[in-house]
């Protein structure tokens, strides 16, 4: 089961912080829903630097980040 | 739009800002103050009568440029998104104390780095305070501190701060009698405005943040935003050396009360971490639709007024007991807001 994190409406640095918590907990699959480009970019950078692959899906105003352990 | 790697963008934004910071003092901005965000908000507060210290009253076009530059960049990049409603009144009060802390130290984080890059060693106590403040803020974040989610708001909300910036510019040009403008201590309007616009655009694109750079190292061991601080300091230092402005021996508009400097920027680091960005970042965000940051900008404006009306602000001669009491009150307020907004 992928860990789902909803960071919509959260301001800096909450989106990155919540994703980091999931990464530190050893989650291998994380789905982050964001509605802000800053959050999208920051979460993507964190995940890639933490040895995860990131695929981003755009859904209207929202971004779904599929984060999977390499 | 030209695509530049995010890492280069933040380095470029910080470096150019560092160069402008040093160069603008050559053009007339106060020595050792350069382009201090909170000092300049304080000057605007004086210009519109929120305090009555004529010497520190002027409508600073750099601030107008930051807001309008961010606004234009946000519109072009389709990132002008109007959101808000995440505990606005708490953000207001936190920002007011952030401004008070900065004015006790005599400078926001930008000026602290600028002071160090000018060879002013009194900035070190402030740097230490800023780091400890950001660290306390991170402890609260790790304990579940949150101010709540933002919601989308109507477009009109997002235009309030950019229109306010334009209004200030009109006041500066029209010079009505009820506005106080110190004739000395500023670079020519056109130069300040162009610099402000360039920095505002780059800051919007890069998310440059002077507290975020430190916070991210403590919170997630990420040095991305720190590159902006690094560029700012290094290039400001180089230009100061080239222009003969480094370590002149006199450190104008600074004091040697290191405890007050430490506590002042501790409030800035802590408060900025709680609201998600330094005074500069809040001002830039306010330019492209973040109304919570707009509230923060107004909170700093009002806080700056209080800082002078209540004799809290530091002076080159030192810091009054009022200033120390003001910071203790700020710490108590941050503790109350911090503990009452932790969700598990």
Contacts between the chains, C-beta under 8 A, distances in Angstrom:
chain1	res1	chain2	res2	distance
A	8	B	149	6.9
A	9	B	83	7.2
A	9	B	86	7.3
A	9	B	149	3.1
A	9	B	150	4.5
A	9	B	151	6.4
A	10	B	146	7.7
A	10	B	149	5.9
A	10	B	150	7.8
A	11	B	86	6.3
A	11	B	147	7.5
A	11	B	150	6.6
A	11	B	275	7.9
A	11	B	276	4.2
A	11	B	292	7.1
A	12	B	207	8.0
A	12	B	209	7.9
A	12	B	212	6.8
A	12	B	276	4.4
A	12	B	277	6.2
A	13	B	141	7.1
A	13	B	212	7.2
A	13	B	215	6.5
A	13	B	216	6.7
A	13	B	219	6.1
A	13	B	220	7.5
A	13	B	276	6.7
A	14	B	141	7.6
A	14	B	146	6.7
A	14	B	276	7.7
A	16	B	216	7.8
A	16	B	219	7.8
A	16	B	220	6.0
A	16	B	222	7.7
A	17	B	141	6.0
A	17	B	142	8.0
A	17	B	219	6.2
A	17	B	220	7.1
A	20	B	219	7.6
A	20	B	220	5.0
A	36	B	81	7.4
A	36	B	83	7.9
A	37	B	79	5.9
A	38	B	207	5.9
A	41	B	6	6.6
A	45	B	6	7.4
A	45	B	222	7.5
A	45	B	224	6.4
A	46	B	220	6.3
A	46	B	222	6.7
A	49	B	222	7.2
